[in-house]
Amino acid sequence: MSVFTTLCFGLLALAAAAPGEDQFDDKQYASKNIITRDVAVIGGGSSGTHAAISLQALGKSVVVVEKEAVLGGHTSTYVDPGTGVPINYGVQAYFNISVAAEYFARLNVSMGPFQFNPVTQVHANFKTGQSVPAPPSPGFAGYAAQAAKYPYLKYSWNLPNPVPSDLLLTFRDFLNKYNLQDVAYSVFLAGGGFANILDQLTIHVFKLIDFSYIRSISGEAFQPVSGDNGEIYPKALSLLGPNGAFLSSTVVAARRSPSGVRLVVQTPSGKKLIKASKLLITIPPLLPNINPFDPTPSERSLFSQWSYTNYFIMLLTNTGLPSGFQIANAVASDTTFRIPSLPAPYHITETRVKGLWYAWYASPTDTTEAAVKADVSAVVNRLRGAMGSNVTTPVNFLRFKSHTPFKLVVGKQAIQQGFYRKLGELQGQQSTWYTGAAFISHDASLIWNFTTTLFPKMFASRV
Ligand SMILES: Cc1cc2nc3c(=O)[nH]c(=O)nc-3n(C[C@H](O)[C@H](O)[C@H](O)COP(=O)(O)OP(=O)(O)OC[C@H]3O[C@@H](n4cnc5c(N)ncnc54)[C@H](O)[C@@H]3O)c2cc1C
């Protein structure tokens, strides 16, 4: 060790030992800034909010730390001022299983059927604007029969060892092997946000377009009767009570041990010290998000392996497009199963409000809001030309929401080497538990179901 390094270590040790320097020490905080809870929940999106409300119902004290100014995560709603109609430009509907019904009842939110807009679907090549014939649409029966061979994927990531080789085929190879080419385009459109779907592993496609999705589109989907999927979040916030959730807040440092956790949280009203028996992390477990929690070597190793796609939803006005349509992006080529390359919009669709349109867009690589908007504007202009519109003024972006990072996945080798088993083994280490999309699937009801299976272990556990 050099003299310089020794000196640096010495200074660091002095700094750490100096009185008043330990940010985890109660003495550094006024008593109103020390929050003591049974569980600290990180992330107030779908899984975090559900977890907090459910834990509270079990008699546990909770606090949520959410980086945005509102709870809700991928749930975003715009209420049209002219008609009062809520337009959800994120989470659309929920799969009707008991855990979802219980959650809605607890929040006093009435459930009703999914209210969809009966638009006419047409297809166009978004690179040219030109109309293309409708891709085949055989329904999901053949696909569902294949997915049903793997019942453990329904509610878990408990994979057999070895993992069945079909699950590790690219989706393209899988479709060819089972002569399911005709369903490819429907899976592409349904799997919005999962860019390059033909190159993804079949296991990840089965986890996205799963039994719950297929049952939901067959009529088992529901949403609040109000049609406003955001309704649950202000109600949840109010149930959590004062100091139940810190919004616009992030954890900046953490000390975790088998006996509990201490979190230093930056909030709009200054730093708080949260002391909790358990930590429940629901944010996307990417290293930059987890670094403030001082990750263990296992966490660091696992969380550095994810890749994800970029996903954006926009609300547009002044499209100049004819009313009553969903214009879906498709190509004429059978070699890609009629699936266009991304980045691009999946479809541009009129919402339940006349003249107000959605654009659903994904990119396999990182991109910017400006680049996405420029691309969508160019697509709309091409469609205008091809559909005989004489509108030439720019399309207006009324709302733009990034849902990135979306669909965290790992590669074939990681799965073969037990990635998901190792992920499961993190549960309970250092008083820390995990839930959320990366830990189960992108389906709110299934995530809520998974979270509730953690609770008995969380409180039976001595760690
Ligand atoms: C556009 C879109 C539509 C969807 N539609 C449906 C649908 O109709 N039905 C369905 O069941 N599922 C749908 N999903 C899947 C959806 O991802 C899940 O249902 C669910 O939202 C995932 O919950 P989550 O808690 O893991 O993530 P989120 O709901 O995204 O919650 C994560 C939360 O963590 C917060 N956060 C992130 N980083 C930090 C940090 N460092 N500190 C503090 N907070 C942080 C985020 O702001 C967010 O609020 C959709 C997803 C997208 C993107």
The ligand as a Tripos MOL2 file, in Angstrom:
@<TRIPOS>MOLECULE
LIG
   53    58     1     0     0
SMALL
NO_CHARGES

@<TRIPOS>ATOM
      1 C1        -47.5170    1.2610  -20.8330 C.3       1 LIG1
      2 C2        -47.7640    0.1010  -19.9360 C.ar      1 LIG1
      3 C3        -49.0220   -0.4700  -19.8660 C.ar      1 LIG1
      4 C4        -49.2590   -1.5260  -19.0090 C.ar      1 LIG1
      5 N1        -50.5130   -2.0440  -18.9330 N.ar      1 LIG1
      6 C5        -50.7840   -2.9830  -18.0210 C.ar      1 LIG1
      7 C6        -52.1160   -3.4390  -17.8380 C.ar      1 LIG1
      8 O1        -53.0320   -3.0010  -18.5150 O.2       1 LIG1
      9 N2        -52.3420   -4.3630  -16.8810 N.ar      1 LIG1
     10 C7        -51.3280   -4.8600  -16.1070 C.ar      1 LIG1
     11 O2        -51.5970   -5.6750  -15.2240 O.2       1 LIG1
     12 N3        -50.0680   -4.4560  -16.2730 N.ar      1 LIG1
     13 C8        -49.7730   -3.5310  -17.2040 C.ar      1 LIG1
     14 N4        -48.4960   -3.1050  -17.3670 N.ar      1 LIG1
     15 C9        -47.4390   -3.7650  -16.6430 C.3       1 LIG1
     16 C10       -47.0130   -2.9700  -15.4240 C.3       1 LIG1
     17 O3        -45.6240   -2.7900  -15.5630 O.3       1 LIG1
     18 C11       -47.2720   -3.6690  -14.1540 C.3       1 LIG1
     19 O4        -48.6140   -3.9730  -14.0790 O.3       1 LIG1
     20 C12       -46.9190   -2.8290  -12.9260 C.3       1 LIG1
     21 O5        -47.0870   -1.4530  -13.1300 O.3       1 LIG1
     22 C13       -45.4930   -3.0470  -12.5120 C.3       1 LIG1
     23 O6        -45.4300   -2.6130  -11.1900 O.3       1 LIG1
     24 P1        -44.0770   -2.2160  -10.5220 P.3       1 LIG1
     25 O7        -44.3970   -1.7770   -9.1380 O.co2     1 LIG1
     26 O8        -43.0690   -3.2740  -10.7350 O.co2     1 LIG1
     27 O9        -43.5470   -0.9960  -11.3750 O.3       1 LIG1
     28 P2        -44.0870    0.5210  -11.4030 P.3       1 LIG1
     29 O10       -45.5610    0.5180  -11.3730 O.co2     1 LIG1
     30 O11       -43.3680    1.1380  -12.5010 O.co2     1 LIG1
     31 O12       -43.5540    1.0840  -10.0160 O.3       1 LIG1
     32 C14       -42.2130    1.3710   -9.7400 C.3       1 LIG1
     33 C15       -42.1980    2.6800   -8.9690 C.3       1 LIG1
     34 O13       -40.8950    2.9120   -8.4630 O.3       1 LIG1
     35 C16       -40.5870    4.2730   -8.6190 C.3       1 LIG1
     36 N5        -39.1370    4.4020   -8.6020 N.ar      1 LIG1
     37 C17       -38.2700    4.0520   -9.5850 C.ar      1 LIG1
     38 N6        -37.0150    4.2790   -9.1630 N.ar      1 LIG1
     39 C18       -37.0990    4.7530   -7.9000 C.ar      1 LIG1
     40 C19       -36.1480    5.1520   -6.9200 C.ar      1 LIG1
     41 N7        -34.8400    5.0930   -7.1630 N.pl3     1 LIG1
     42 N8        -36.5890    5.5580   -5.7190 N.ar      1 LIG1
     43 C20       -37.9120    5.6070   -5.4550 C.ar      1 LIG1
     44 N9        -38.8610    5.2640   -6.3350 N.ar      1 LIG1
     45 C21       -38.4510    4.8320   -7.5450 C.ar      1 LIG1
     46 C22       -41.2380    4.6460   -9.9370 C.3       1 LIG1
     47 O14       -41.4120    6.0300  -10.0450 O.3       1 LIG1
     48 C23       -42.5480    3.8720   -9.8390 C.3       1 LIG1
     49 O15       -43.5560    4.6150   -9.2200 O.3       1 LIG1
     50 C24       -48.2100   -2.0470  -18.2220 C.ar      1 LIG1
     51 C25       -46.9400   -1.4820  -18.3120 C.ar      1 LIG1
     52 C26       -46.7170   -0.4150  -19.1470 C.ar      1 LIG1
     53 C27       -45.3540    0.1780  -19.1950 C.3       1 LIG1
@<TRIPOS>BOND
     1     1     2 1
     2     2     3 ar
     3     2    52 ar
     4     3     4 ar
     5     4     5 ar
     6     4    50 ar
     7     5     6 ar
     8     6     7 ar
     9     6    13 1
    10     7     8 2
    11     7     9 ar
    12     9    10 ar
    13    10    11 2
    14    10    12 ar
    15    12    13 ar
    16    13    14 ar
    17    14    15 1
    18    14    50 ar
    19    15    16 1
    20    16    17 1
    21    16    18 1
    22    18    19 1
    23    18    20 1
    24    20    21 1
    25    20    22 1
    26    22    23 1
    27    23    24 1
    28    24    25 2
    29    24    26 1
    30    24    27 1
    31    27    28 1
    32    28    29 2
    33    28    30 1
    34    28    31 1
    35    31    32 1
    36    32    33 1
    37    33    34 1
    38    33    48 1
    39    34    35 1
    40    35    36 1
    41    35    46 1
    42    36    37 ar
    43    36    45 ar
    44    37    38 ar
    45    38    39 ar
    46    39    40 ar
    47    39    45 ar
    48    40    41 1
    49    40    42 ar
    50    42    43 ar
    51    43    44 ar
    52    44    45 ar
    53    46    47 1
    54    46    48 1
    55    48    49 1
    56    50    51 ar
    57    51    52 ar
    58    52    53 1
@<TRIPOS>SUBSTRUCTURE
     1 LIG1         1 GROUP 0 **** ****
